[in-house]
């Protein structure tokens, strides 16, 4: 079965997996309008971050590389297993919080839909880029994980 990865206004990158050669996923690019998540749960709760590691329950079983996972690790990218393999980058860059005293760059998530058709949405809002000291350079990006189809968007 070939699953799909859809990137909307972002680059999705898989590190160290040989993913495209194995043809588990195919890459599809499409355009859309970006909207911040409303009602999302904050992971950093106003705390500054640089290479954080948060672990949350996905909310449904998610199959990735023929393994089923119920939790996900979140930093400036995501991964499913404790071995730190098969990382997914919503945008291939090292993110950092833009704040100095408190966070200006929330990391949050939201589970939407009904059982059988749920989507876990992870958002990095106003994330800065490591080694770039200008607050004018930032990105808003989301990564969506779909129940059932095991698609990543």
PyMOL commands that place a pseudoatom at each C-alpha (Angstrom):
pseudoatom trace, name=CA, resn=UNK, resi=1, chain=A, elem=C, hetatm=0, pos=[0.000, 0.000, 0.000]
pseudoatom trace, name=CA, resn=UNK, resi=2, chain=A, elem=C, hetatm=0, pos=[1.360, 3.424, -0.910]
pseudoatom trace, name=CA, resn=UNK, resi=3, chain=A, elem=C, hetatm=0, pos=[0.452, 6.210, 1.484]
pseudoatom trace, name=CA, resn=UNK, resi=4, chain=A, elem=C, hetatm=0, pos=[0.771, 9.855, 0.632]
pseudoatom trace, name=CA, resn=UNK, resi=5, chain=A, elem=C, hetatm=0, pos=[2.537, 12.838, 2.063]
pseudoatom trace, name=CA, resn=UNK, resi=6, chain=A, elem=C, hetatm=0, pos=[1.011, 16.178, 1.148]
pseudoatom trace, name=CA, resn=UNK, resi=7, chain=A, elem=C, hetatm=0, pos=[2.979, 19.358, 1.738]
pseudoatom trace, name=CA, resn=UNK, resi=8, chain=A, elem=C, hetatm=0, pos=[1.038, 22.584, 1.778]
pseudoatom trace, name=CA, resn=UNK, resi=9, chain=A, elem=C, hetatm=0, pos=[3.273, 25.641, 1.868]
pseudoatom trace, name=CA, resn=UNK, resi=10, chain=A, elem=C, hetatm=0, pos=[6.001, 23.577, 3.550]
pseudoatom trace, name=CA, resn=UNK, resi=11, chain=A, elem=C, hetatm=0, pos=[8.691, 21.052, 2.796]
pseudoatom trace, name=CA, resn=UNK, resi=12, chain=A, elem=C, hetatm=0, pos=[8.383, 17.587, 4.283]
pseudoatom trace, name=CA, resn=UNK, resi=13, chain=A, elem=C, hetatm=0, pos=[11.663, 15.786, 4.699]
pseudoatom trace, name=CA, resn=UNK, resi=14, chain=A, elem=C, hetatm=0, pos=[12.431, 12.301, 5.974]
pseudoatom trace, name=CA, resn=UNK, resi=15, chain=A, elem=C, hetatm=0, pos=[15.880, 11.868, 7.493]
pseudoatom trace, name=CA, resn=UNK, resi=16, chain=A, elem=C, hetatm=0, pos=[17.813, 8.645, 7.397]
pseudoatom trace, name=CA, resn=UNK, resi=17, chain=A, elem=C, hetatm=0, pos=[14.978, 6.434, 6.260]
pseudoatom trace, name=CA, resn=UNK, resi=18, chain=A, elem=C, hetatm=0, pos=[15.471, 5.767, 2.561]
pseudoatom trace, name=CA, resn=UNK, resi=19, chain=A, elem=C, hetatm=0, pos=[11.768, 6.494, 2.485]
pseudoatom trace, name=CA, resn=UNK, resi=20, chain=A, elem=C, hetatm=0, pos=[11.248, 7.329, -1.157]
pseudoatom trace, name=CA, resn=UNK, resi=21, chain=A, elem=C, hetatm=0, pos=[13.349, 4.401, -2.328]
pseudoatom trace, name=CA, resn=UNK, resi=22, chain=A, elem=C, hetatm=0, pos=[11.127, 2.077, -0.282]
pseudoatom trace, name=CA, resn=UNK, resi=23, chain=A, elem=C, hetatm=0, pos=[7.999, 3.668, -1.784]
pseudoatom trace, name=CA, resn=UNK, resi=24, chain=A, elem=C, hetatm=0, pos=[5.985, 3.601, 1.415]
pseudoatom trace, name=CA, resn=UNK, resi=25, chain=A, elem=C, hetatm=0, pos=[4.930, 7.181, 0.744]
pseudoatom trace, name=CA, resn=UNK, resi=26, chain=A, elem=C, hetatm=0, pos=[4.693, 9.435, -2.258]
pseudoatom trace, name=CA, resn=UNK, resi=27, chain=A, elem=C, hetatm=0, pos=[5.125, 13.195, -2.232]
pseudoatom trace, name=CA, resn=UNK, resi=28, chain=A, elem=C, hetatm=0, pos=[2.306, 15.442, -3.432]
pseudoatom trace, name=CA, resn=UNK, resi=29, chain=A, elem=C, hetatm=0, pos=[2.531, 19.240, -3.437]
pseudoatom trace, name=CA, resn=UNK, resi=30, chain=A, elem=C, hetatm=0, pos=[-0.563, 21.417, -3.345]
pseudoatom trace, name=CA, resn=UNK, resi=31, chain=A, elem=C, hetatm=0, pos=[-1.357, 25.019, -2.448]
pseudoatom trace, name=CA, resn=UNK, resi=32, chain=A, elem=C, hetatm=0, pos=[-3.745, 26.214, 0.216]
pseudoatom trace, name=CA, resn=UNK, resi=33, chain=A, elem=C, hetatm=0, pos=[-4.438, 28.980, 2.703]
pseudoatom trace, name=CA, resn=UNK, resi=34, chain=A, elem=C, hetatm=0, pos=[-2.654, 28.783, 6.048]
pseudoatom trace, name=CA, resn=UNK, resi=35, chain=A, elem=C, hetatm=0, pos=[-4.811, 29.208, 9.157]
pseudoatom trace, name=CA, resn=UNK, resi=36, chain=A, elem=C, hetatm=0, pos=[-3.501, 29.007, 12.728]
pseudoatom trace, name=CA, resn=UNK, resi=37, chain=A, elem=C, hetatm=0, pos=[-5.034, 26.275, 14.888]
pseudoatom trace, name=CA, resn=UNK, resi=38, chain=A, elem=C, hetatm=0, pos=[-7.914, 27.512, 17.047]
pseudoatom trace, name=CA, resn=UNK, resi=39, chain=A, elem=C, hetatm=0, pos=[-8.386, 25.870, 20.444]
pseudoatom trace, name=CA, resn=UNK, resi=40, chain=A, elem=C, hetatm=0, pos=[-5.078, 23.975, 20.340]
pseudoatom trace, name=CA, resn=UNK, resi=41, chain=A, elem=C, hetatm=0, pos=[-3.261, 22.651, 23.422]
pseudoatom trace, name=CA, resn=UNK, resi=42, chain=A, elem=C, hetatm=0, pos=[0.071, 24.348, 24.099]
pseudoatom trace, name=CA, resn=UNK, resi=43, chain=A, elem=C, hetatm=0, pos=[3.071, 22.113, 24.636]
pseudoatom trace, name=CA, resn=UNK, resi=44, chain=A, elem=C, hetatm=0, pos=[5.528, 24.763, 25.818]
pseudoatom trace, name=CA, resn=UNK, resi=45, chain=A, elem=C, hetatm=0, pos=[2.990, 26.738, 27.921]
pseudoatom trace, name=CA, resn=UNK, resi=46, chain=A, elem=C, hetatm=0, pos=[4.786, 30.061, 27.458]
pseudoatom trace, name=CA, resn=UNK, resi=47, chain=A, elem=C, hetatm=0, pos=[8.229, 28.589, 28.199]
pseudoatom trace, name=CA, resn=UNK, resi=48, chain=A, elem=C, hetatm=0, pos=[11.150, 29.376, 25.901]
pseudoatom trace, name=CA, resn=UNK, resi=49, chain=A, elem=C, hetatm=0, pos=[12.328, 26.421, 23.845]
pseudoatom trace, name=CA, resn=UNK, resi=50, chain=A, elem=C, hetatm=0, pos=[15.243, 25.281, 21.700]
pseudoatom trace, name=CA, resn=UNK, resi=51, chain=A, elem=C, hetatm=0, pos=[15.264, 21.596, 20.708]
pseudoatom trace, name=CA, resn=UNK, resi=52, chain=A, elem=C, hetatm=0, pos=[12.549, 20.606, 23.198]
pseudoatom trace, name=CA, resn=UNK, resi=53, chain=A, elem=C, hetatm=0, pos=[11.131, 17.100, 23.402]
pseudoatom trace, name=CA, resn=UNK, resi=54, chain=A, elem=C, hetatm=0, pos=[7.458, 16.658, 24.104]
pseudoatom trace, name=CA, resn=UNK, resi=55, chain=A, elem=C, hetatm=0, pos=[5.682, 13.302, 23.912]
pseudoatom trace, name=CA, resn=UNK, resi=56, chain=A, elem=C, hetatm=0, pos=[1.913, 13.180, 23.419]
pseudoatom trace, name=CA, resn=UNK, resi=57, chain=A, elem=C, hetatm=0, pos=[-0.647, 10.499, 22.657]
pseudoatom trace, name=CA, resn=UNK, resi=58, chain=A, elem=C, hetatm=0, pos=[-1.710, 10.588, 19.021]
pseudoatom trace, name=CA, resn=UNK, resi=59, chain=A, elem=C, hetatm=0, pos=[-5.332, 9.765, 19.867]
pseudoatom trace, name=CA, resn=UNK, resi=60, chain=A, elem=C, hetatm=0, pos=[-5.552, 6.860, 17.429]
pseudoatom trace, name=CA, resn=UNK, resi=61, chain=A, elem=C, hetatm=0, pos=[-3.270, 4.072, 16.141]
pseudoatom trace, name=CA, resn=UNK, resi=62, chain=A, elem=C, hetatm=0, pos=[-0.972, 5.414, 13.419]
pseudoatom trace, name=CA, resn=UNK, resi=63, chain=A, elem=C, hetatm=0, pos=[0.975, 3.101, 11.127]
pseudoatom trace, name=CA, resn=UNK, resi=64, chain=A, elem=C, hetatm=0, pos=[4.379, 4.318, 9.976]
pseudoatom trace, name=CA, resn=UNK, resi=65, chain=A, elem=C, hetatm=0, pos=[6.929, 2.060, 8.244]
pseudoatom trace, name=CA, resn=UNK, resi=66, chain=A, elem=C, hetatm=0, pos=[4.867, -1.042, 9.031]
pseudoatom trace, name=CA, resn=UNK, resi=67, chain=A, elem=C, hetatm=0, pos=[4.817, -0.259, 12.759]
pseudoatom trace, name=CA, resn=UNK, resi=68, chain=A, elem=C, hetatm=0, pos=[1.836, 1.035, 14.726]
pseudoatom trace, name=CA, resn=UNK, resi=69, chain=A, elem=C, hetatm=0, pos=[2.324, 3.910, 17.157]
pseudoatom trace, name=CA, resn=UNK, resi=70, chain=A, elem=C, hetatm=0, pos=[0.045, 5.549, 19.731]
pseudoatom trace, name=CA, resn=UNK, resi=71, chain=A, elem=C, hetatm=0, pos=[2.374, 8.398, 20.738]
pseudoatom trace, name=CA, resn=UNK, resi=72, chain=A, elem=C, hetatm=0, pos=[4.564, 10.928, 18.972]
pseudoatom trace, name=CA, resn=UNK, resi=73, chain=A, elem=C, hetatm=0, pos=[7.695, 12.872, 19.963]
pseudoatom trace, name=CA, resn=UNK, resi=74, chain=A, elem=C, hetatm=0, pos=[7.640, 16.575, 19.069]
pseudoatom trace, name=CA, resn=UNK, resi=75, chain=A, elem=C, hetatm=0, pos=[10.584, 18.984, 18.817]
pseudoatom trace, name=CA, resn=UNK, resi=76, chain=A, elem=C, hetatm=0, pos=[11.324, 21.151, 15.763]
pseudoatom trace, name=CA, resn=UNK, resi=77, chain=A, elem=C, hetatm=0, pos=[10.378, 17.939, 13.941]
pseudoatom trace, name=CA, resn=UNK, resi=78, chain=A, elem=C, hetatm=0, pos=[8.516, 14.767, 14.942]
pseudoatom trace, name=CA, resn=UNK, resi=79, chain=A, elem=C, hetatm=0, pos=[9.352, 11.079, 15.317]
pseudoatom trace, name=CA, resn=UNK, resi=80, chain=A, elem=C, hetatm=0, pos=[7.483, 8.042, 16.557]
pseudoatom trace, name=CA, resn=UNK, resi=81, chain=A, elem=C, hetatm=0, pos=[9.982, 5.723, 18.219]
pseudoatom trace, name=CA, resn=UNK, resi=82, chain=A, elem=C, hetatm=0, pos=[12.413, 6.116, 21.102]
pseudoatom trace, name=CA, resn=UNK, resi=83, chain=A, elem=C, hetatm=0, pos=[15.294, 5.226, 18.758]
pseudoatom trace, name=CA, resn=UNK, resi=84, chain=A, elem=C, hetatm=0, pos=[14.819, 8.623, 17.078]
pseudoatom trace, name=CA, resn=UNK, resi=85, chain=A, elem=C, hetatm=0, pos=[14.511, 7.065, 13.618]
pseudoatom trace, name=CA, resn=UNK, resi=86, chain=A, elem=C, hetatm=0, pos=[12.344, 8.167, 10.705]
pseudoatom trace, name=CA, resn=UNK, resi=87, chain=A, elem=C, hetatm=0, pos=[12.113, 11.829, 11.614]
pseudoatom trace, name=CA, resn=UNK, resi=88, chain=A, elem=C, hetatm=0, pos=[9.587, 14.013, 9.840]
pseudoatom trace, name=CA, resn=UNK, resi=89, chain=A, elem=C, hetatm=0, pos=[10.406, 17.672, 9.306]
pseudoatom trace, name=CA, resn=UNK, resi=90, chain=A, elem=C, hetatm=0, pos=[7.445, 19.919, 8.589]
pseudoatom trace, name=CA, resn=UNK, resi=91, chain=A, elem=C, hetatm=0, pos=[10.058, 22.360, 7.294]
pseudoatom trace, name=CA, resn=UNK, resi=92, chain=A, elem=C, hetatm=0, pos=[13.690, 21.324, 6.967]
pseudoatom trace, name=CA, resn=UNK, resi=93, chain=A, elem=C, hetatm=0, pos=[15.249, 23.814, 9.372]
pseudoatom trace, name=CA, resn=UNK, resi=94, chain=A, elem=C, hetatm=0, pos=[16.346, 24.046, 13.005]
pseudoatom trace, name=CA, resn=UNK, resi=95, chain=A, elem=C, hetatm=0, pos=[13.586, 26.040, 14.736]
pseudoatom trace, name=CA, resn=UNK, resi=96, chain=A, elem=C, hetatm=0, pos=[14.033, 28.113, 17.873]
pseudoatom trace, name=CA, resn=UNK, resi=97, chain=A, elem=C, hetatm=0, pos=[11.732, 30.245, 20.005]
pseudoatom trace, name=CA, resn=UNK, resi=98, chain=A, elem=C, hetatm=0, pos=[11.847, 33.935, 19.021]
pseudoatom trace, name=CA, resn=UNK, resi=99, chain=A, elem=C, hetatm=0, pos=[11.311, 35.069, 22.621]
pseudoatom trace, name=CA, resn=UNK, resi=100, chain=A, elem=C, hetatm=0, pos=[13.928, 36.192, 25.117]
pseudoatom trace, name=CA, resn=UNK, resi=101, chain=A, elem=C, hetatm=0, pos=[12.062, 36.339, 28.459]
pseudoatom trace, name=CA, resn=UNK, resi=102, chain=A, elem=C, hetatm=0, pos=[9.006, 34.308, 27.567]
pseudoatom trace, name=CA, resn=UNK, resi=103, chain=A, elem=C, hetatm=0, pos=[7.919, 32.393, 24.509]
pseudoatom trace, name=CA, resn=UNK, resi=104, chain=A, elem=C, hetatm=0, pos=[6.845, 34.148, 21.335]
pseudoatom trace, name=CA, resn=UNK, resi=105, chain=A, elem=C, hetatm=0, pos=[6.698, 30.846, 19.443]
pseudoatom trace, name=CA, resn=UNK, resi=106, chain=A, elem=C, hetatm=0, pos=[4.094, 28.407, 20.765]
pseudoatom trace, name=CA, resn=UNK, resi=107, chain=A, elem=C, hetatm=0, pos=[4.212, 24.726, 19.854]
pseudoatom trace, name=CA, resn=UNK, resi=108, chain=A, elem=C, hetatm=0, pos=[0.735, 23.230, 20.070]
pseudoatom trace, name=CA, resn=UNK, resi=109, chain=A, elem=C, hetatm=0, pos=[-1.486, 20.392, 18.903]
pseudoatom trace, name=CA, resn=UNK, resi=110, chain=A, elem=C, hetatm=0, pos=[-5.142, 19.696, 18.240]
pseudoatom trace, name=CA, resn=UNK, resi=111, chain=A, elem=C, hetatm=0, pos=[-7.005, 16.442, 17.648]
pseudoatom trace, name=CA, resn=UNK, resi=112, chain=A, elem=C, hetatm=0, pos=[-9.975, 16.980, 15.321]
pseudoatom trace, name=CA, resn=UNK, resi=113, chain=A, elem=C, hetatm=0, pos=[-12.660, 14.780, 13.781]
pseudoatom trace, name=CA, resn=UNK, resi=114, chain=A, elem=C, hetatm=0, pos=[-14.609, 11.790, 15.004]
pseudoatom trace, name=CA, resn=UNK, resi=115, chain=A, elem=C, hetatm=0, pos=[-13.218, 8.316, 15.781]
pseudoatom trace, name=CA, resn=UNK, resi=116, chain=A, elem=C, hetatm=0, pos=[-12.288, 6.648, 12.514]
pseudoatom trace, name=CA, resn=UNK, resi=117, chain=A, elem=C, hetatm=0, pos=[-11.690, 10.017, 10.811]
pseudoatom trace, name=CA, resn=UNK, resi=118, chain=A, elem=C, hetatm=0, pos=[-9.446, 11.913, 13.223]
pseudoatom trace, name=CA, resn=UNK, resi=119, chain=A, elem=C, hetatm=0, pos=[-6.545, 14.198, 12.398]
pseudoatom trace, name=CA, resn=UNK, resi=120, chain=A, elem=C, hetatm=0, pos=[-3.738, 15.125, 14.790]
pseudoatom trace, name=CA, resn=UNK, resi=121, chain=A, elem=C, hetatm=0, pos=[-2.538, 18.625, 13.913]
pseudoatom trace, name=CA, resn=UNK, resi=122, chain=A, elem=C, hetatm=0, pos=[0.787, 19.900, 15.258]
pseudoatom trace, name=CA, resn=UNK, resi=123, chain=A, elem=C, hetatm=0, pos=[1.690, 23.577, 14.882]
pseudoatom trace, name=CA, resn=UNK, resi=124, chain=A, elem=C, hetatm=0, pos=[4.865, 25.613, 15.242]
pseudoatom trace, name=CA, resn=UNK, resi=125, chain=A, elem=C, hetatm=0, pos=[3.758, 29.245, 15.339]
pseudoatom trace, name=CA, resn=UNK, resi=126, chain=A, elem=C, hetatm=0, pos=[6.134, 32.183, 14.796]
pseudoatom trace, name=CA, resn=UNK, resi=127, chain=A, elem=C, hetatm=0, pos=[9.122, 29.829, 15.006]
pseudoatom trace, name=CA, resn=UNK, resi=128, chain=A, elem=C, hetatm=0, pos=[12.494, 31.425, 14.411]
pseudoatom trace, name=CA, resn=UNK, resi=129, chain=A, elem=C, hetatm=0, pos=[15.493, 29.863, 12.736]
pseudoatom trace, name=CA, resn=UNK, resi=130, chain=A, elem=C, hetatm=0, pos=[18.595, 28.846, 14.702]
pseudoatom trace, name=CA, resn=UNK, resi=131, chain=A, elem=C, hetatm=0, pos=[21.610, 31.112, 14.010]
pseudoatom trace, name=CA, resn=UNK, resi=132, chain=A, elem=C, hetatm=0, pos=[19.315, 33.814, 12.600]
pseudoatom trace, name=CA, resn=UNK, resi=133, chain=A, elem=C, hetatm=0, pos=[19.035, 36.638, 15.100]
pseudoatom trace, name=CA, resn=UNK, resi=134, chain=A, elem=C, hetatm=0, pos=[16.356, 38.622, 13.284]
pseudoatom trace, name=CA, resn=UNK, resi=135, chain=A, elem=C, hetatm=0, pos=[12.834, 38.468, 14.671]
pseudoatom trace, name=CA, resn=UNK, resi=136, chain=A, elem=C, hetatm=0, pos=[11.577, 39.313, 11.184]
pseudoatom trace, name=CA, resn=UNK, resi=137, chain=A, elem=C, hetatm=0, pos=[12.410, 35.811, 9.930]
pseudoatom trace, name=CA, resn=UNK, resi=138, chain=A, elem=C, hetatm=0, pos=[9.925, 33.272, 11.225]
pseudoatom trace, name=CA, resn=UNK, resi=139, chain=A, elem=C, hetatm=0, pos=[7.634, 30.523, 10.021]
pseudoatom trace, name=CA, resn=UNK, resi=140, chain=A, elem=C, hetatm=0, pos=[4.170, 29.210, 10.834]
pseudoatom trace, name=CA, resn=UNK, resi=141, chain=A, elem=C, hetatm=0, pos=[3.855, 25.555, 9.900]
pseudoatom trace, name=CA, resn=UNK, resi=142, chain=A, elem=C, hetatm=0, pos=[1.610, 22.601, 10.703]
pseudoatom trace, name=CA, resn=UNK, resi=143, chain=A, elem=C, hetatm=0, pos=[1.977, 18.848, 10.343]
pseudoatom trace, name=CA, resn=UNK, resi=144, chain=A, elem=C, hetatm=0, pos=[-1.238, 16.795, 10.058]
pseudoatom trace, name=CA, resn=UNK, resi=145, chain=A, elem=C, hetatm=0, pos=[-1.410, 13.049, 10.752]
pseudoatom trace, name=CA, resn=UNK, resi=146, chain=A, elem=C, hetatm=0, pos=[-4.523, 11.216, 9.515]
pseudoatom trace, name=CA, resn=UNK, resi=147, chain=A, elem=C, hetatm=0, pos=[-6.256, 8.263, 11.140]
pseudoatom trace, name=CA, resn=UNK, resi=148, chain=A, elem=C, hetatm=0, pos=[-7.057, 5.304, 8.899]
pseudoatom trace, name=CA, resn=UNK, resi=149, chain=A, elem=C, hetatm=0, pos=[-5.210, 6.397, 5.749]
pseudoatom trace, name=CA, resn=UNK, resi=150, chain=A, elem=C, hetatm=0, pos=[-1.972, 7.034, 7.693]
pseudoatom trace, name=CA, resn=UNK, resi=151, chain=A, elem=C, hetatm=0, pos=[-1.380, 10.059, 5.455]
pseudoatom trace, name=CA, resn=UNK, resi=152, chain=A, elem=C, hetatm=0, pos=[0.874, 12.893, 6.555]
pseudoatom trace, name=CA, resn=UNK, resi=153, chain=A, elem=C, hetatm=0, pos=[0.143, 16.442, 5.431]
for i in range(1, 153): cmd.bond("trace and resi %d" % i, "trace and resi %d" % (i + 1))
show_as sticks, trace
zoom trace
